[in-house]
Amino acid sequence: MSMLEETIASVKRMQEFDSATLAREKELGASFNFNKAIQPAQKLINLYKQLSLSSLEDLPDNPLNTIKSKADSDFNRFSEILKFDPATQANPTTTRDTNINQLIGSYESTFNALYNFISYGISKTADFKRLETEARAVVQSISDKSKELTRQLAQQNEEAKKVLENIQRVAAEQGVSQQAKYFKDESEQHSKDAVTWSKKTRNWAIALLGYGIVSFFIHKIPGLEPENAIQSAQIISSKILIFAVLSFMLLLSARNFLSHKHNSIVNKHRQNALMTFNALVDAANPEHKDVILTYAASCIFAPQETGYSKGMGNIGGSSPSVVELLPNAISKMGQQ
């Protein structure tokens, strides 16, 4: 048998050895078993497993002899443990511990003897060209996936922006609708009050008309006929006084009716204006949006006439002049 075949057989014998067989717990009992030898033995076996058998074909006889000798020496330690018999030993405990310690200590010398051959075997069996190709393929795959993920993230970002814009638009519309409700409630309340004062105005008008008719015949009622000029003057004065009071109440009721009717219409107008406020904002030219929005806000929120006094529609301020707003618009256009 050639040196190569002998070396392969020795190395293979070490690689295939079962370290659990060293324990011999059933045969030797708890006092003399070799459980402590299993872990260092397995560590040594794993070192031999890293040695490629195919790489041994390239080695000359001297390196092969070194490997074979080391493998045979380590296997001999296993054999001594397997042959250990406490009955034939003068001091079996000391002999057992010595075998275990020698097995533990053999790892370092075996490593120093084999690590160059293990490195050579790894370099030979590794297909660096294939590894490079696979690495390039992995890098390209990662690059492609990153580009796809970037594209998907950009697409999702655009979709998220659209969803956010829709949410903001809906929220703005809901907010505007909620604010417009205040004008709607105010308009309805003024409308109800206008109906109330309309009835009161009608009643006062009927009362005044009835009193006017009765006043023509009041002097003919028994006991109320004037007997002289003084009594006639008293009756006329009382008629005028009552007529004045009734006329004043009629005028006051009519003015309250007109005031509530006026306020109802104004608040309804402002409700409609606020509901269309977003459309006005969206349609406004960005360069002149401030001017348009200022006028729109002024039309909606400017103080209104109470209906009691005429010509006082600008109480609390007036709409801003175009001349006042032009500098802001011009400065913004200059910045753009």
C-alpha positions in Angstrom: 0.0 0.0 0.0 1.3 3.4 -0.9 2.0 6.2 1.5 -1.0 8.2 0.1 -3.4 5.3 0.7 -2.1 4.7 4.2 -2.4 8.4 5.1 -6.0 8.5 3.7 -6.9 5.5 5.7 -5.5 6.9 8.9 -7.1 10.3 8.4 -10.4 8.7 7.5 -10.3 6.5 10.5 -10.0 9.6 12.7 -12.8 11.4 10.9 -15.2 8.5 11.3 -14.4 7.7 14.9 -17.4 8.0 17.3 -16.2 9.9 20.4 -19.2 8.6 22.5 -17.6 5.2 22.5 -14.8 6.5 24.8 -17.1 7.0 27.8 -17.5 3.3 28.6 -19.7 4.2 31.6 -21.5 0.8 31.7 -18.2 -1.1 31.8 -16.2 1.2 34.1 -18.9 2.6 36.3 -19.1 6.0 37.8 -15.6 5.8 39.3 -13.5 5.1 36.2 -15.5 6.1 33.1 -14.1 8.5 30.5 -17.0 10.9 30.1 -14.6 13.8 30.4 -12.7 12.5 27.3 -15.7 12.9 25.0 -15.5 16.6 24.5 -11.7 16.9 23.8 -11.9 13.8 21.6 -14.7 15.3 19.5 -12.8 18.6 19.2 -9.8 16.6 17.9 -12.0 14.7 15.4 -13.5 17.9 14.1 -10.0 19.2 13.4 -9.3 16.1 11.2 -12.7 16.5 9.5 -11.5 19.9 8.2 -8.6 18.1 6.3 -9.7 17.4 2.8 -8.9 13.9 1.6 -8.7 14.9 -2.0 -6.0 17.5 -1.2 -3.8 14.7 0.1 -3.2 13.5 -3.5 -1.0 16.7 -4.2 1.3 16.2 -1.2 4.7 14.5 -1.3 5.6 11.6 0.9 7.2 13.5 3.7 4.1 15.7 4.5 1.9 12.6 4.1 4.1 10.7 6.6 3.7 13.6 9.0 -0.1 13.6 8.7 -0.2 9.8 9.0 2.0 9.7 12.0 -0.1 12.3 13.8 -3.4 10.6 12.9 -2.0 7.2 14.1 -0.7 8.8 17.3 -4.1 10.4 18.1 -5.9 7.2 17.3 -3.6 5.3 19.6 -4.7 7.5 22.5 -8.3 6.5 21.7 -7.3 2.9 21.6 -5.6 3.2 25.0 -8.8 4.5 26.5 -10.9 1.8 24.8 -8.5 -0.9 26.2 -8.3 0.6 29.7 -8.9 -2.0 32.4 -8.8 -0.9 36.1 -8.1 -4.4 37.2 -4.7 -4.4 35.5 -3.7 -1.0 36.8 -1.9 -0.4 40.1 -3.5 3.1 40.3 -6.4 3.1 37.9 -7.6 6.6 38.8 -4.3 8.2 38.1 -3.9 6.2 34.8 -7.4 7.3 33.7 -6.7 11.0 34.4 -3.4 10.8 32.7 -5.0 9.5 29.5 -7.6 12.2 29.6 -5.0 14.9 30.1 -2.8 13.6 27.3 -5.8 13.6 25.0 -6.6 17.2 25.9 -3.0 18.2 25.4 -2.7 16.5 22.0 -5.0 19.0 20.3 -2.4 21.8 20.2 0.3 19.7 18.7 -2.1 18.2 16.2 -3.3 21.7 15.2 0.2 22.9 14.7 1.0 19.9 12.5 -2.2 20.1 10.4 -3.3 23.7 10.0 -1.1 24.3 6.9 -2.5 21.2 5.2 -6.1 22.2 6.2 -5.6 25.7 4.7 -4.2 24.1 1.5 -7.1 21.8 1.2 -9.7 24.6 1.7 -8.0 26.7 -0.9 -8.0 23.8 -3.4 -11.5 22.8 -2.8 -12.9 26.4 -2.9 -13.9 27.4 -6.4 -13.0 31.1 -6.2 -14.2 31.8 -9.7 -17.6 30.3 -8.9 -17.7 32.2 -5.6 -16.9 35.4 -7.4 -19.6 34.7 -9.9 -22.1 33.9 -7.2 -21.1 37.0 -5.2 -21.6 39.2 -8.3 -25.0 37.5 -8.8 -25.9 38.2 -5.2 -24.8 41.8 -5.4 -26.7 42.3 -8.7 -29.8 40.7 -7.2 -29.5 43.0 -4.2 -29.1 46.0 -6.4 -32.1 45.0 -8.5 -34.2 44.4 -5.4 -33.1 47.7 -3.9 -34.1 49.5 -7.1 -37.4 47.8 -7.2 -38.0 48.6 -3.5 -37.0 52.2 -4.1 -39.4 52.4 -7.0 -42.2 50.9 -4.9 -41.4 53.2 -2.0 -41.5 56.2 -4.4 -44.8 55.0 -5.8 -46.3 54.4 -2.3 -45.0 57.8 -1.3 -46.9 59.4 -4.2 -50.0 57.4 -3.3 -49.6 58.4 0.4 -49.3 62.1 -0.7 -52.5 61.8 -2.7 -54.3 60.0 0.1 -53.1 62.7 2.5 -54.2 65.5 0.2 -57.6 63.8 -0.1 -57.9 63.5 3.6 -56.8 67.1 4.1 -59.3 68.3 1.4 -62.1 66.2 3.0 -61.2 67.5 6.5 -61.1 71.0 5.2 -64.5 70.6 3.6 -65.9 69.0 6.7 -64.4 71.8 8.8 -65.9 74.5 6.5 -69.2 72.7 6.5 -69.1 72.7 10.3 -68.3 76.4 10.5 -71.1 77.2 8.0 -73.5 75.5 10.4 -73.2 78.4 12.7 -74.4 80.8 10.0 -77.2 78.3 9.1 -78.4 78.1 12.8 -78.3 81.9 13.1 -80.3 82.3 9.8 -82.9 79.8 11.0 -83.2 81.5 14.4 -83.7 84.9 12.8 -86.2 83.4 10.4 -88.2 82.1 13.3 -88.0 85.4 15.1 -89.1 87.2 11.9 -92.3 85.0 11.8 -93.0 85.8 15.4 -92.6 89.6 14.8 -94.6 89.3 11.6 -97.6 88.0 13.7 -97.1 90.7 16.3 -97.0 93.3 13.5 -100.2 92.0 12.0 -101.9 92.0 15.5 -100.8 95.6 16.1 -102.0 96.6 12.7 -105.4 95.0 13.4 -105.5 96.7 16.8 -104.7 100.1 15.2 -107.3 99.6 12.5 -109.9 98.5 15.0 -109.2 101.5 17.3 -109.4 103.8 14.2 -112.9 102.4 13.4 -114.0 102.6 17.0 -112.8 106.1 17.5 -115.2 107.4 14.9 -118.1 106.3 17.0 -116.7 106.6 20.6 -118.3 110.0 21.1 -121.7 108.5 20.5 -121.4 105.9 23.3 -123.7 106.9 26.2 -121.7 108.5 28.9 -118.8 109.5 26.6 -120.6 112.3 24.7 -118.7 115.5 25.2 -120.8 118.2 26.8 -118.5 121.1 26.3 -115.3 122.1 24.5 -113.1 120.9 27.4 -114.5 117.3 27.3 -114.1 117.3 23.5 -110.5 118.3 23.8 -109.9 115.5 26.4 -111.4 112.9 24.1 -109.4 114.1 21.1 -106.2 114.1 23.2 -106.9 110.5 24.5 -107.6 109.4 20.9 -104.3 110.9 19.7 -102.4 109.4 22.6 -103.7 105.9 22.1 -103.3 106.2 18.4 -99.7 107.3 18.9 -98.9 104.4 21.2 -100.5 101.9 18.8 -98.7 103.4 15.9 -95.4 103.2 17.8 -95.9 99.5 18.7 -96.9 98.8 15.1 -93.7 100.6 13.8 -91.5 98.8 16.4 -92.9 95.4 15.5 -92.5 96.0 11.8 -88.9 97.1 12.4 -88.1 94.0 14.4 -89.7 91.9 11.7 -87.6 93.5 9.0 -84.5 93.3 11.1 -84.8 89.6 11.7 -85.7 89.0 8.1 -82.7 91.0 7.0 -80.3 89.1 9.4 -81.8 85.8 8.2 -81.0 86.6 4.6 -77.5 87.9 5.4 -76.6 84.8 7.4 -78.0 82.5 4.7 -75.8 84.4 2.2 -72.7 84.0 4.4 -73.5 80.3 4.8 -73.6 79.8 1.1 -70.4 81.9 0.7 -68.6 79.8 3.3 -69.7 76.6 1.6 -68.1 77.8 -1.7 -65.0 79.2 0.0 -62.8 76.2 -0.9 -63.7 76.5 -4.6 -62.8 80.1 -4.5 -59.4 79.3 -2.9 -58.7 76.5 -5.4 -59.6 78.8 -8.4 -57.6 81.8 -7.2 -54.4 82.6 -9.0 -51.5 82.0 -6.6 -50.0 85.4 -7.4 -53.2 87.2 -6.4 -54.7 84.7 -3.9 -54.1 87.0 -0.9 -56.1 89.8 -2.5 -59.0 87.5 -3.5 -59.1 85.7 -0.2 -59.0 88.9 1.8 -62.0 90.2 -0.1 -63.8 86.9 0.2 -63.1 86.8 3.9 -64.2 90.4 4.2 -67.5 89.6 2.4 -68.2 86.7 4.7 -67.0 88.0 8.1 -67.5 91.8 7.8 -70.0 93.2 10.4 -73.6 93.3 9.1 -76.3 95.9 9.4 -78.6 95.2 12.4 -81.7 96.3 10.5 -82.4 99.0 13.1 -80.2 101.7 11.7 -79.7 102.3 8.0 -76.5 103.2 6.3 -74.4 101.6 9.0 -73.3 98.5 7.1 -69.6 99.2 7.6 -69.8 99.3 11.4 -66.5 98.0 12.8 -64.5 98.5 9.7 -64.6 98.3 5.9 -63.3 96.0 3.2 -59.7 96.6 2.5 -58.9 98.7 -0.5 -57.3 97.2 -3.6 -54.6 99.9 -3.2 -53.8 98.6 0.3 -53.5 95.0 -0.9 -51.5 95.6 -4.1 -48.1 96.0 -2.3 -48.5 92.5 -0.7 -49.3 91.0 -4.1 -46.5 92.8 -5.8 -43.9 91.8 -3.2 -44.9 88.1 -3.5 -44.6 88.3 -7.3 -41.2 89.8 -6.8 -40.1 87.0 -4.6 -41.2 84.4 -7.1 
